[in-house]
Amino acid sequence: MQILERLFQLKAHDTDIRTELLAGLTTFLTMAYIIFVNPSILGEAGMPKDAVFVATCVAAALGTFVMGFYANYPIAMAPGMGLNAYFAFTVVLGMGIPWPAALGAVFISGCLFMVVSLVGIRELIINGIPRSLRLAITSGIGLFLGIIALKSAGIVADSPATLVTLGDLHQAPVVLATIGFFTIVALDYLKVRGAILIGILLVTVLSFVVGGNVFHGIVSPPPSVAPTLFKLDLEGALSIGFLNVVLVFFLVELFDATGTLMGVANRAGLLTPGKMHRMKRALLADSGAIMAGAALGTSSTTAYIESASGVQAGGRTGLTAVTVGVLFLACLFISPLAGAVPAYATAPALLYVACLMLRELVDLDWNDATESVPAVLTVLLMPLTYSIANGIAFGFIAYAALKLLTGRAREVQAIVWVIAAVFLFKFFYLPGH
């Protein structure tokens, strides 16, 4: 017990071991859905699901352990939602980049993230990019997740006449996904812990009864991670699309991680003056986890906003995070259950996360067209071009152009001009993807 006190300074944070352990369990229950969702999404990109399952659990545990022991923050980490969709559907399936090269790009973005965290460039970038575009990136990823979820559930289907149309609502996956979605929303509204996980498990159980799914058990020794371990292709990552891919990974990681860390730490009362060095430690933990996750075989690992649920339950120190890490390692032994979860079971979770991410739009300045229009373009073009990169690109270009045309160029930070120029160069001088 004295070791835990020395490591995590429990008394100084006005907490105790029992509270921290319960907070860790609470956080884990709210984010455990990632062990089912991540293999499902990356599996669409041709990655072996069993190996991705192991990589997901281990990367989450490693990142969370570093966050707990090194930064002493009650913040958990795992492969990020949105980033995994960009990895699978845009980079691998859309641009035709092999998944080992995409893992290489993730690793390089993690290296860049660590460099900017160490030398202080992070503050320059964060402060220089307009708030409206930060809100738009989060909301756009939400809308992108939404269309992926609706497609996975069979509610939205492709149409040669109208591009998209309503799917066959009589199919079992559509019905089960709908049940799962309403279950998740209702349970979360009623503040039931693990609502998303309960919804996924409910649909999975029903899929064995009416969906034609096959049950292969719950517990087994962990599968091998060898098919993805150290399979990242750094040379392949340095391809013609390298700049575009790495830039998007880097920007989304930057905003997602920094926003989550500051939001959760602030809610826990941990952003007091004189302790900001712990935030730097947390960012270093984040960037290190990205590189470790890429080496293991998963998309970018990042801080989870669901950590706020553990903070709400009283978590104040790294012991909360360490508890989450231990639970992720325990999940390695339930791979048969993870492999049996169909895409339409995780679709409701994706759709609900999408709904939550879209609420950022309420904070836009809708009375200023030079702020709202670039943001809306960002949000719309992500799902409609099936690319987070394109949405971000049009947002930055439109923001810079509208400020210039309305005589407000001085309001634009230098970093925005640089990013807009990079994307313009990409569209007009690099081969299309």
Secondary structure as UniProt FT lines:
FT   HELIX           2..8
FT   HELIX           11..13
FT   HELIX           17..31
FT   TURN            32..33
FT   HELIX           34..43
FT   TURN            44..46
FT   HELIX           49..66
FT   HELIX           67..71
FT   STRAND          77..79
FT   TURN            81..82
FT   HELIX           83..85
FT   HELIX           86..92
FT   TURN            93..95
FT   HELIX           99..119
FT   HELIX           121..128
FT   HELIX           131..153
FT   STRAND          156..159
FT   TURN            160..162
FT   STRAND          163..166
FT   TURN            169..170
FT   HELIX           172..189
FT   TURN            190..191
FT   TURN            193..194
FT   HELIX           195..210
FT   TURN            226..230
FT   HELIX           234..237
FT   TURN            240..241
FT   HELIX           242..267
FT   TURN            268..269
FT   TURN            273..274
FT   HELIX           276..296
FT   STRAND          301..303
FT   TURN            305..306
FT   HELIX           307..312
FT   TURN            313..314
FT   HELIX           318..330
FT   HELIX           331..334
FT   HELIX           335..339
FT   HELIX           343..358
FT   HELIX           359..363
FT   TURN            366..367
FT   HELIX           369..384
FT   TURN            385..386
FT   HELIX           388..405
FT   TURN            406..407
FT   HELIX           409..411
FT   HELIX           414..429
//
